[in-house]
Amino acid sequence: MFEVYITKSGKYLPNNSISNDEMENYLGLINDLTSKARRIILRNNKIVSRYYAIDKNGNSTHNNAELTNNAIQELFDQSFTINDMELLSCGTSTPDILLPSHAAMVHGLLKNKSLELNSSTGVCCAGMNSLKFGFLSVKSGNTKNAVCTGSEKVSTWMRAEKYKQEVINLLKLEDQPIVAFKKDFLRWMLSDGAGALLLENKPKGDLSLKIEWMEAYSFAHELETCMYAGGDKLENGDIKPWSDYDPEQWLKESIFSIKQDVKLLDKNILIKGAESMKSALDKNNVNASQIDYFLPHVSSHYFVEGLKKSFEENGIIIPNEKWFMNLAKVGNVGSASIYLALNELMYSGKLKKGDKILLSVPESGRFSYAYAFLTVY
């Protein structure tokens, strides 16, 4: 077995940062009305800027594969060229198309050589799952290197016109139709971008991060679906897939919109997060006091204090000064968020040899959690 090191990081955030007051200029108004939920949600999540791969007319400036390719390009230099790649592992919640895979579409843009591909789907853990595939490939000796990515292109999913037909249908039923909170909620949470990591079996340059271990947990066996797209939730908690709806219902009921059961999220996300993190640390004999930098992906600052409390109830004490987050300025970029946070920390000048970094990513899809423990070399 080989050791695995993150030797370089790349990122791509499209266009200019967008402030809270500018969001509706890009996403549009549903039923020509300013969202009543927007200010409340933004006050709680504390995001002040984010990035969209669209212009104010809703036209795409980049698709997901292009965002990913642009992040990957930052990994190449004289010591590692585009033709040195042996494995491309890509994770996303929002692929451009259903088929072929996201990784195949990115590889088509790279135009380098034949190599192994892996595409990880899901929600926020998709990026960590793509990283783990690369980690295991290099560790086993299957490949000497791996390029792993997390990316999202969600802005076009959230444009107001995507809900137009549903509003028309609601107008037949009530005077002032309001799109359900489970759909409107996420319009003010999510944004676009991509991150990439180069994994190699030897450290390189002035700074490398050794991946000591990675762990992942799912609670789908006991909890129902919380965040979903391409279907709708029935009263019994089951998800009816888009393919079981008539085509006219796809538009009338916004079947393809991203939705979240907020009550289910609030009830379970922190409890299962603390439970799974304790399991990961205990399994690998790591005490919280050993952590120098804690990088948690959280969808909203609303959860931070509750997460700290849940940790403390499980004997996990991580002082505030060890938390490293960039949610407020880059937004919630789903599977790319942990890549963007690690990229900023790697090139911040703060790290020193021997520092320990814990990455923590929850996913509310059906409550999954992923962790990685790194050492600075």
Backbone torsions as a table, in degrees:
resi	resn	phi	psi	omega
1	MET	NA	145.1	-177.6
2	PHE	-106.3	156.1	170.5
3	GLU	-78.9	155.7	-177.1
4	VAL	-126.1	130.8	-176.9
5	TYR	-127.1	137.6	167.4
6	ILE	-83.3	113.3	-174.4
7	THR	-104.0	-13.9	178.4
8	LYS	-160.8	153.0	179.7
9	SER	-132.5	144.3	176.9
10	GLY	-133.5	156.8	177.5
11	LYS	-146.2	159.8	172.2
12	TYR	-147.6	119.4	175.6
13	LEU	-115.9	118.4	-170.6
14	PRO	-75.2	145.1	171.1
15	ASN	57.7	-154.8	-178.9
16	ASN	-94.7	154.7	177.4
17	SER	-64.0	147.2	-175.8
18	ILE	-117.9	126.1	-179.1
19	SER	-79.0	168.9	179.3
20	ASN	-58.6	-40.2	-177.1
21	ASP	-71.3	-16.9	-178.9
22	GLU	-94.0	-9.1	-170.6
23	MET	-57.1	-46.6	-176.8
24	GLU	-70.3	-17.6	174.0
25	ASN	-66.2	-28.0	-179.0
26	TYR	-97.2	-40.5	-175.9
27	LEU	-87.5	-21.8	179.3
28	GLY	85.1	170.7	-179.5
29	LEU	-103.7	127.8	175.0
30	ILE	-78.3	124.3	-178.2
31	ASN	59.2	27.6	178.0
32	ASP	60.5	25.0	-179.8
33	LEU	-120.4	137.0	173.7
34	THR	-64.1	136.1	-178.7
35	SER	-64.4	130.3	177.5
36	LYS	-74.9	-24.1	-176.6
37	ALA	-83.7	-20.8	-169.7
38	ARG	-55.5	-53.6	-175.6
39	ARG	-64.4	-38.5	179.2
40	ILE	-64.1	-46.0	-178.1
41	ILE	-64.8	-43.7	-179.5
42	LEU	-67.9	-34.0	177.1
43	ARG	-64.4	-36.6	-179.0
44	ASN	-79.2	-39.0	-176.1
45	ASN	-82.4	-17.1	176.0
46	LYS	61.6	20.0	173.2
47	ILE	-78.9	129.8	-178.7
48	VAL	-111.7	-17.3	176.3
49	SER	-153.5	155.4	-179.8
50	ARG	-157.1	-178.9	-175.8
51	TYR	-130.1	138.3	176.1
52	TYR	-123.7	139.5	176.6
53	ALA	-92.3	43.4	175.5
54	ILE	-140.0	161.7	172.6
55	ASP	-98.2	-175.5	-175.2
56	LYS	-70.0	-12.9	176.1
57	ASN	-93.0	1.8	179.5
58	GLY	84.9	6.3	179.0
59	ASN	-80.8	136.0	-179.9
60	SER	-69.3	136.1	171.6
61	THR	-98.1	-23.8	176.9
62	HIS	-150.3	148.2	167.4
63	ASN	-96.7	178.4	-175.8
64	ASN	-61.8	-44.8	-179.4
65	ALA	-60.6	-37.8	179.4
66	GLU	-69.0	-40.2	175.4
67	LEU	-58.3	-45.7	-178.6
68	THR	-64.2	-46.3	178.7
69	ASN	-58.3	-41.6	-179.3
70	ASN	-64.6	-36.8	176.5
71	ALA	-67.7	-40.9	-179.3
72	ILE	-63.5	-36.1	-177.7
73	GLN	-58.1	-27.0	179.8
74	GLU	-71.0	-11.4	-178.7
75	LEU	-83.6	-17.4	-171.9
76	PHE	-88.2	137.6	174.1
77	ASP	-155.4	-166.4	-177.2
78	GLN	-66.9	-27.6	-178.6
79	SER	-85.7	-16.3	177.9
80	PHE	-149.2	106.8	-176.9
81	THR	-98.8	170.2	-178.8
82	ILE	-60.8	-26.4	-179.5
83	ASN	-89.4	0.3	176.0
84	ASP	-87.8	-12.0	-178.5
85	MET	-61.6	135.5	176.8
86	GLU	-113.7	-24.6	-178.2
87	LEU	-144.8	134.9	173.9
88	LEU	-118.9	117.7	-177.9
89	SER	-122.6	114.3	-172.4
90	CYS	-120.5	133.0	176.3
91	GLY	-118.5	140.2	176.6
92	THR	-161.4	155.3	172.1
93	SER	-94.3	-19.4	-168.3
94	THR	-130.1	65.1	178.4
95	PRO	-62.3	154.6	-179.0
96	ASP	-65.8	-35.5	-177.7
97	ILE	-139.4	163.7	179.6
98	LEU	-71.8	-41.7	178.9
99	LEU	-143.2	145.2	-5.6
100	PRO	-68.0	-174.8	-176.8
101	SER	-69.1	158.4	178.5
102	HIS	-59.1	-43.2	-179.7
103	ALA	-61.7	-37.3	178.7
104	ALA	-65.0	-38.2	179.6
105	MET	-69.4	-36.0	176.3
106	VAL	-67.6	-43.0	178.6
107	HIS	-59.9	-36.0	178.3
108	GLY	-62.2	-30.6	177.4
109	LEU	-80.0	-31.3	-179.3
110	LEU	-66.9	-38.2	177.5
111	LYS	50.8	46.8	-178.0
112	ASN	-101.8	-74.5	-178.3
113	LYS	-159.9	173.8	176.2
114	SER	-69.1	132.8	177.7
115	LEU	-152.3	172.4	179.8
116	GLU	-79.4	142.0	-180.0
117	LEU	-120.7	148.1	169.4
118	ASN	-141.9	134.2	175.0
119	SER	-118.9	124.1	178.2
120	SER	-106.6	128.9	178.8
121	THR	-109.4	179.9	-177.6
122	GLY	126.6	-148.3	177.7
123	VAL	-114.8	-123.3	-173.2
124	CYS	-65.7	-28.8	-179.8
125	CYS	-74.1	-7.6	179.6
126	ALA	-58.2	-37.9	179.0
127	GLY	-67.6	-39.9	177.7
128	MET	-70.4	-35.1	177.7
129	ASN	-65.4	-37.5	177.4
130	SER	-67.6	-35.9	177.5
131	LEU	-66.3	-39.9	-178.7
132	LYS	-68.0	-36.5	176.8
133	PHE	-60.4	-44.3	177.6
134	GLY	-65.3	-41.3	178.8
135	PHE	-58.1	-48.7	-177.4
136	LEU	-69.0	-33.4	178.8
137	SER	-65.1	-46.6	-179.9
138	VAL	-70.2	-40.2	-177.8
139	LYS	-63.2	-38.0	-178.0
140	SER	-79.3	-13.8	-176.3
141	GLY	89.1	4.4	176.9
142	ASN	-60.2	-39.4	173.9
143	THR	-138.2	157.8	177.3
144	LYS	-84.7	-20.5	-179.7
145	ASN	-149.0	166.2	176.4
146	ALA	-152.9	139.2	171.4
147	VAL	-104.8	121.5	-176.0
148	CYS	-119.0	141.0	-176.1
149	THR	-137.2	158.4	167.8
150	GLY	-134.8	134.8	-176.3
151	SER	-153.5	155.9	175.5
152	GLU	-144.9	140.8	169.1
153	LYS	-132.0	86.8	-172.7
154	VAL	-107.1	-14.4	-173.2
155	SER	-58.5	-40.6	-179.1
156	THR	-69.6	-22.5	176.0
157	TRP	-69.7	-25.5	-170.4
158	MET	-103.3	3.4	178.7
159	ARG	-62.5	143.0	-174.6
160	ALA	-56.2	-36.8	-176.0
161	GLU	-64.7	-18.9	177.9
162	LYS	-67.4	-16.9	-178.5
163	TYR	-107.7	3.2	-173.6
164	LYS	-59.5	-47.4	-177.1
165	GLN	-66.6	-35.3	177.2
166	GLU	-64.0	-41.3	179.3
167	VAL	-64.0	-41.7	177.7
168	ILE	-59.6	-40.1	179.1
169	ASN	-67.6	-39.9	179.5
170	LEU	-67.7	-31.2	180.0
171	LEU	-61.2	-26.2	178.2
172	LYS	-73.4	-16.8	-174.7
173	LEU	-106.8	-26.4	-176.2
174	GLU	-152.4	159.9	-175.6
175	ASP	-73.0	-39.2	-177.1
176	GLN	-124.4	80.3	-177.2
177	PRO	-67.0	137.6	177.7
178	ILE	-127.5	124.9	177.4
179	VAL	-64.2	138.1	-174.3
180	ALA	-52.5	143.0	-178.9
181	PHE	-57.0	-34.2	-178.4
182	LYS	-61.6	-20.3	177.0
183	LYS	-98.1	-44.1	-178.0
184	ASP	-65.9	-35.1	-178.2
185	PHE	-50.3	-49.3	-173.1
186	LEU	-76.4	-15.1	177.9
187	ARG	-63.9	-25.3	-176.3
188	TRP	-104.9	10.8	-177.6
189	MET	-112.6	-33.9	-164.6
190	LEU	-106.7	154.0	179.8
191	SER	-151.8	179.9	-171.0
192	ASP	-105.6	155.0	175.1
193	GLY	157.4	175.8	-178.9
194	ALA	-150.5	149.6	174.6
195	GLY	-134.4	153.3	-178.6
196	ALA	-141.3	145.3	177.5
197	LEU	-129.0	139.5	174.2
198	LEU	-100.6	122.9	177.5
199	LEU	-107.5	133.5	177.4
200	GLU	-137.7	164.4	-175.9
201	ASN	-90.7	8.3	174.9
202	LYS	-142.0	146.9	175.4
203	PRO	-69.0	158.7	-176.2
204	LYS	-151.2	141.1	175.1
205	GLY	73.3	-161.5	-175.8
206	ASP	-78.2	-21.2	-175.6
207	LEU	-144.9	120.9	171.8
208	SER	-133.5	153.1	177.9
209	LEU	-116.9	115.0	177.7
210	LYS	-79.6	128.8	175.5
211	ILE	-84.6	107.2	-178.3
212	GLU	-74.3	-45.1	178.3
213	TRP	-163.5	160.3	173.4
214	MET	-134.9	140.3	179.2
215	GLU	-134.3	150.1	178.6
216	ALA	-144.0	147.5	-176.5
217	TYR	-140.1	143.4	173.9
218	SER	-126.7	142.2	176.7
219	PHE	-117.6	23.0	-179.5
220	ALA	-64.4	-21.0	-179.6
221	HIS	-70.3	-17.3	-177.7
222	GLU	-127.0	-11.3	-177.9
223	LEU	-123.2	142.8	-179.9
224	GLU	-80.1	171.3	-176.5
225	THR	-63.9	137.2	-177.6
226	CYS	-114.0	-46.2	-179.7
227	MET	-121.8	131.4	-171.6
228	TYR	-158.3	162.3	175.4
229	ALA	-151.7	150.7	-179.7
230	GLY	82.2	27.6	178.4
231	GLY	179.5	-174.6	175.7
232	ASP	-145.1	154.5	-176.1
233	LYS	-87.4	133.8	176.8
234	LEU	-88.3	169.3	-176.9
235	GLU	-61.1	-28.7	-179.7
236	ASN	-84.4	2.1	178.7
237	GLY	93.9	-11.4	177.3
238	ASP	-71.5	157.4	176.8
239	ILE	-104.9	125.2	175.0
240	LYS	-91.3	118.4	-174.8
241	PRO	-73.3	157.6	-178.2
242	TRP	-55.9	-33.1	-176.3
243	SER	-70.4	-13.8	177.7
244	ASP	-95.2	-0.3	175.6
245	TYR	-98.1	153.0	172.0
246	ASP	-69.7	146.4	-179.5
247	PRO	-52.1	-36.7	-179.7
248	GLU	-66.3	-26.5	178.1
249	GLN	-73.4	-26.0	179.0
250	TRP	-54.2	-40.5	-179.3
251	LEU	-86.3	-45.6	-175.8
252	LYS	-61.8	-30.3	-176.5
253	GLU	-115.1	12.5	179.7
254	SER	46.1	51.1	-174.6
255	ILE	-59.9	-32.6	-175.9
256	PHE	-88.8	-0.9	177.9
257	SER	-69.0	154.3	176.9
258	ILE	-82.9	129.9	-175.3
259	LYS	-129.3	155.5	178.7
260	GLN	-143.3	132.2	175.5
261	ASP	-83.6	94.7	-170.5
262	VAL	-63.7	-37.7	179.7
263	LYS	-64.5	-41.3	178.4
264	LEU	-66.6	-38.1	177.4
265	LEU	-60.1	-51.7	-176.2
266	ASP	-62.2	-32.2	-176.0
267	LYS	-75.6	-33.0	-168.2
268	ASN	-118.7	-26.0	-166.9
269	ILE	-61.6	-39.3	-177.2
270	LEU	-78.5	-41.2	-178.5
271	ILE	-61.0	-49.4	-178.8
272	LYS	-70.5	-29.0	177.0
273	GLY	-64.2	-47.5	179.6
274	ALA	-66.2	-40.6	-179.6
275	GLU	-61.6	-45.9	-177.9
276	SER	-71.3	-36.6	-179.7
277	MET	-67.2	-38.8	176.4
278	LYS	-61.7	-41.2	178.4
279	SER	-61.8	-42.6	-179.0
280	ALA	-65.3	-44.8	-179.2
281	LEU	-67.3	-43.4	-179.5
282	ASP	-63.9	-42.8	-178.8
283	LYS	-59.3	-35.6	-175.5
284	ASN	-104.3	13.3	175.9
285	ASN	54.5	44.1	178.0
286	VAL	-110.4	128.6	174.8
287	ASN	-95.1	144.1	-177.9
288	ALA	-56.5	-27.5	-179.8
289	SER	-66.6	-17.4	179.9
290	GLN	-80.7	-14.2	-175.8
291	ILE	-79.7	124.2	176.9
292	ASP	-93.0	-34.3	177.8
293	TYR	-136.7	126.8	178.4
294	PHE	-111.1	117.5	-179.4
295	LEU	-109.9	94.0	177.9
296	PRO	-93.8	131.0	168.2
297	HIS	-84.1	116.8	173.2
298	VAL	-123.8	143.7	-178.4
299	SER	-73.7	-23.6	-175.3
300	SER	-155.6	144.7	175.2
301	HIS	-65.0	-14.7	176.3
302	TYR	-54.3	-31.5	-174.7
303	PHE	-89.8	-10.8	-169.7
304	VAL	-61.3	-51.6	-178.0
305	GLU	-64.1	-38.9	177.2
306	GLY	-65.1	-35.8	178.6
307	LEU	-66.2	-42.4	177.5
308	LYS	-60.0	-42.3	179.5
309	LYS	-64.5	-43.2	178.7
310	SER	-63.3	-39.1	176.5
311	PHE	-60.6	-49.0	-177.1
312	GLU	-60.6	-37.1	177.8
313	GLU	-65.4	-20.7	177.8
314	ASN	-104.0	14.3	176.5
315	GLY	77.8	17.9	-179.7
316	ILE	-106.0	107.5	-178.1
317	ILE	-110.4	113.4	177.9
318	ILE	-124.2	106.9	-177.8
319	PRO	-57.4	153.2	-177.2
320	ASN	-55.4	-37.4	-175.5
321	GLU	-68.1	-12.8	178.9
322	LYS	-92.1	-10.0	179.2
323	TRP	-79.0	134.0	178.9
324	PHE	-128.3	115.9	-176.6
325	MET	-139.0	146.9	173.9
326	ASN	-130.0	22.7	-179.4
327	LEU	-54.7	-42.9	-173.3
328	ALA	-59.6	-36.0	-174.2
329	LYS	-100.5	-21.9	179.0
330	VAL	-108.9	-12.6	-179.5
331	GLY	83.2	179.7	177.0
332	ASN	-88.6	105.2	-176.1
333	VAL	-106.3	29.5	173.5
334	GLY	54.0	-123.9	-175.2
335	SER	-66.1	-16.4	179.1
336	ALA	-87.7	-14.5	-171.2
337	SER	-58.5	-43.9	-176.7
338	ILE	-69.5	-31.8	176.0
339	TYR	-65.9	-41.5	-178.5
340	LEU	-68.9	-37.9	178.4
341	ALA	-67.7	-44.4	-179.3
342	LEU	-66.5	-37.8	177.1
343	ASN	-58.8	-45.2	-179.3
344	GLU	-65.2	-40.9	179.7
345	LEU	-67.7	-42.2	-178.0
346	MET	-57.2	-39.0	-174.3
347	TYR	-107.0	20.8	-179.3
348	SER	-84.2	-17.4	-175.1
349	GLY	83.2	2.3	-177.1
350	LYS	-85.1	-27.4	-171.7
351	LEU	-75.2	145.4	174.9
352	LYS	-133.8	158.7	-177.6
353	LYS	-53.0	134.2	177.3
354	GLY	92.1	-13.2	178.1
355	ASP	-58.7	143.4	178.3
356	LYS	-108.8	133.8	-177.0
357	ILE	-124.1	131.0	175.5
358	LEU	-112.5	123.4	174.4
359	LEU	-97.4	135.4	-177.9
360	SER	-135.2	121.7	-178.5
361	VAL	-130.7	116.4	173.0
362	PRO	-95.0	158.8	177.1
363	GLU	-140.1	122.6	-176.3
364	SER	-86.7	-1.3	-179.8
365	GLY	-44.5	-62.3	169.9
366	ARG	-142.5	33.3	175.4
367	PHE	65.7	81.6	174.1
368	SER	-121.9	154.5	-177.3
369	TYR	-142.3	141.5	179.9
370	ALA	-136.1	144.2	-176.2
371	TYR	-136.2	149.7	173.3
372	ALA	-142.2	138.8	-178.6
373	PHE	-116.4	123.7	-172.3
374	LEU	-122.0	151.0	173.6
375	THR	-123.3	134.5	-179.7
376	VAL	-78.3	128.4	178.8
377	TYR	-114.7	NA	NA
